[in-house]
Amino acid sequence: MPLFMDRHELGVGTTAEDVARAHMADLGIQDKFGAKYVSYWFDHATGAAFCLVEADSAEIASAVHAESHGMVANQIIPVDEQAVFGFYGEVSDPTEKGTPPDSPFRTVLFTDMEGSTELTQRLGDAAAMDLVRTHDTVIRDALGNHQGREVKHTGDGIMAAFDSVSRALQAAAEVQQALVGQGSPISVKIGISAGEPVAEGDDLFGATVQLASRLTDKANGGEILVSTTVRDLALGKGFAFGPSDVWELKGFPQPVEACRLDWE
């Protein structure tokens, strides 16, 4: 099948999240057109995006963009498959294997032990600390298994970051499954959001971080509450979500839509 590369002049206000969401929309309908969007690249400094696509014609490749999100390319050219793969080597989909190291896009995950104060009062300091250690071990094992980075310990939980939405969801599900499998008395709440947090040293700040934290606050023990951005970026990756709902979150002027990950 012919191979094409296109260029989109999206503007400097465009984010990596915007481009990833558009790519996921392309993947969602590409089969209808008999096309395959192989990968994409995003130049954050200029707001330009490039797509590599297999399609019978340039018109078909453009039709996928037109229907999925409306951001039709400014230019599309046929490219030689051997030349492309010979130059780039293995070409992968960023939404499958994580964003490039210099990309600001991150998926942020928070955990929180439900009722930790009550556990301390009921069990005593030593026994409660044993449960915290169990929580930490389960979380860190899941981070290691899914290439997550621990940003910091919050006392009753852990904040972590991932380059991939899929890996964050897999890690969150693994945490809940592990705790149930162990018969642990710990009940953990998890919140996940995705976007472009501000990096300062080893820490992350900004609305993406605040949203993940607030979603954790709203979750019940044993639940994984995710932003609709996370849900949309996980389209076609085999995850199941409950219906979306709207929450009033502290620090957010407008109600926020979110949904639960079905991890069982």
C-alpha positions in Angstrom: 0.0 0.0 0.0 1.3 3.5 -0.8 2.9 5.5 2.1 2.3 9.2 2.6 3.6 11.9 5.0 1.6 15.0 5.7 2.3 18.3 7.5 -0.1 20.2 9.7 0.6 23.8 10.6 -1.4 23.8 13.9 0.1 26.9 15.6 2.2 27.5 18.7 -0.8 27.2 21.0 -1.2 23.5 20.1 -0.3 21.0 22.8 1.0 17.4 22.6 -2.3 16.4 24.2 -4.2 18.0 21.3 -2.1 16.1 18.7 -2.3 12.8 20.6 -6.1 13.1 20.8 -6.3 13.8 17.1 -4.1 10.8 16.3 -6.4 8.6 18.5 -9.4 9.9 16.6 -7.7 8.9 13.3 -7.0 5.4 14.6 -10.6 5.1 15.6 -12.0 5.4 12.1 -9.0 4.4 9.8 -10.4 0.9 9.1 -13.5 2.5 7.5 -11.2 4.0 4.9 -8.8 1.1 4.6 -5.9 3.3 5.8 -3.3 2.8 8.6 -1.9 5.7 10.5 1.6 4.4 11.4 3.0 7.2 13.5 3.1 10.9 14.0 5.6 13.6 15.2 5.0 16.9 16.9 7.3 19.9 17.0 6.2 21.7 20.1 8.2 24.8 19.4 6.5 25.6 16.0 3.1 23.8 16.5 3.7 21.6 13.4 2.6 18.0 13.3 3.5 15.3 10.8 1.7 12.0 10.1 2.9 8.8 8.4 0.0 6.9 6.9 -0.5 4.0 4.6 -3.5 4.6 2.2 -4.5 3.9 -1.3 -4.3 7.6 -2.1 -3.6 11.0 -0.6 -7.3 11.8 -0.9 -8.2 8.9 1.3 -5.6 9.8 3.9 -7.0 13.4 4.0 -10.5 12.0 4.3 -9.6 10.3 7.5 -8.4 13.5 9.0 -11.5 15.4 7.7 -13.9 13.0 9.3 -12.1 12.3 12.6 -11.2 15.8 13.7 -11.3 18.2 10.8 -7.6 19.1 10.9 -6.8 18.5 7.2 -3.1 18.6 6.4 -1.5 21.7 4.7 0.6 19.4 2.6 0.7 15.7 1.9 3.4 13.9 -0.2 4.1 10.3 -1.2 7.2 8.9 0.4 9.3 5.8 -0.3 8.9 3.1 2.4 12.5 1.9 2.2 13.8 5.5 2.4 11.6 6.3 5.4 12.4 3.2 7.4 16.0 3.2 6.3 16.4 6.7 7.7 14.3 6.4 10.9 14.8 2.8 11.7 11.9 1.3 13.6 8.9 3.7 13.5 6.6 3.3 16.4 3.3 4.9 17.5 3.9 7.4 20.3 0.5 6.6 21.9 1.6 2.9 22.2 5.2 3.3 23.4 5.1 6.6 25.3 6.0 10.1 24.2 9.6 11.2 23.4 11.7 12.0 26.4 11.6 15.8 25.6 7.8 15.8 25.3 6.0 17.8 28.0 3.0 15.4 27.8 2.5 13.2 30.9 -0.1 11.0 32.5 -0.3 11.8 36.2 -1.5 9.3 38.8 -2.2 9.7 42.5 -2.9 7.0 45.1 -4.4 7.5 48.5 -5.1 5.1 51.3 -8.7 5.4 52.4 -9.2 6.0 56.1 -5.6 6.0 57.0 -6.2 8.1 60.1 -8.8 5.7 61.4 -6.5 2.8 60.7 -3.8 4.4 62.8 -6.2 5.0 65.6 -7.6 1.5 65.5 -4.4 -0.5 64.9 -1.7 1.7 66.4 1.2 3.4 64.8 3.4 0.3 64.2 0.7 -1.7 62.5 -0.5 1.2 60.5 3.0 1.8 59.2 3.2 -1.8 58.1 0.1 -1.2 56.0 1.7 1.9 54.5 4.8 -0.1 53.6 2.5 -2.7 51.9 0.8 0.0 50.0 4.1 1.5 48.9 5.5 -1.9 47.8 2.4 -2.6 45.7 2.5 0.8 44.1 6.2 0.7 43.3 6.0 -2.8 41.9 3.2 -1.6 39.5 5.3 1.5 38.5 8.3 -0.7 37.8 6.2 -3.1 35.7 4.7 -0.3 33.6 7.6 2.2 33.3 6.1 4.7 35.7 8.2 7.2 37.7 7.5 8.0 41.3 7.4 11.7 41.7 6.9 11.9 45.4 5.4 10.2 48.5 2.4 12.1 49.9 2.2 10.5 53.3 -0.8 8.4 52.6 -0.1 7.8 48.9 2.2 8.2 46.0 2.2 10.6 43.0 3.6 9.1 39.8 4.0 10.1 36.2 3.9 8.1 32.9 4.8 8.8 29.3 1.9 6.6 28.2 -1.8 6.7 29.2 -2.1 3.0 28.6 0.7 2.2 31.0 -0.8 4.4 33.7 -4.1 2.6 33.4 -2.4 -0.8 33.4 -0.5 0.2 36.6 -3.6 1.5 38.3 -5.5 -1.7 37.6 -2.6 -3.9 38.7 -2.5 -2.0 42.1 -6.2 -2.7 42.8 -5.9 -6.3 41.6 -2.9 -7.0 43.7 -4.5 -5.6 46.9 -7.6 -7.7 46.3 -5.5 -10.8 45.5 -3.6 -10.3 48.8 -6.7 -9.9 50.8 -5.3 -6.7 52.1 -7.3 -4.5 54.5 -6.0 -1.5 52.6 -8.5 0.3 50.3 -6.8 2.6 47.8 -8.3 5.5 45.8 -6.6 6.3 42.5 -7.0 9.4 40.3 -5.5 9.9 36.8 -5.3 12.8 34.5 -3.2 13.6 31.4 -1.8 16.8 30.0 1.3 19.0 30.1 2.3 19.6 33.7 5.0 22.1 34.6 8.3 20.4 35.5 10.4 21.9 38.3 13.4 19.8 39.3 12.0 16.3 39.9 8.5 17.5 40.7 5.5 18.3 38.6 3.0 21.1 39.0 0.0 22.7 37.3 -3.6 21.9 36.4 -2.9 18.3 35.2 -1.4 17.5 38.6 -4.2 19.2 40.5 -6.9 17.4 38.5 -5.4 14.0 39.3 -5.2 14.9 42.9 -8.8 16.1 43.1 -10.1 13.0 41.2 -8.3 10.9 43.9 -10.1 12.8 46.6 -13.5 12.1 44.9 -12.8 8.4 44.3 -14.0 5.8 46.7 -11.7 3.1 48.0 -11.0 0.5 45.4 -11.9 2.9 42.5 -9.9 4.4 39.7 -11.3 7.7 38.6 -9.9 9.2 35.4 -10.4 12.4 33.4 -12.3 12.1 30.1 -9.0 13.0 28.3 -7.4 9.9 29.7 -10.5 7.9 28.6 -10.3 9.3 25.1 -6.6 8.7 24.7 -7.2 5.1 25.7 -9.7 4.5 22.9 -9.1 1.2 21.2 -6.6 0.0 23.8 -8.8 -2.6 25.4 -9.8 -0.7 28.5 -13.4 -0.5 29.8 -14.9 2.6 31.5 -18.1 3.3 33.3 -20.4 6.2 32.2 -19.0 9.7 32.7 -20.2 11.9 35.5 -19.6 15.5 36.5 -17.9 16.6 39.7 -17.4 19.9 41.5 -13.7 19.9 42.3 -11.9 22.2 44.7 -9.9 24.8 42.8 -11.7 24.2 39.4 -14.2 27.0 38.5 -16.3 24.7 36.2 -17.6 21.2 36.9 -15.2 18.5 35.6 -16.3 15.4 33.7 -14.7 12.1 34.6 -15.4 8.4 34.7 -14.3 5.2 36.4 -11.9 2.6 35.0 -13.4 -1.0 35.2 -10.4 -2.9 36.5 -12.0 -6.1 37.8 
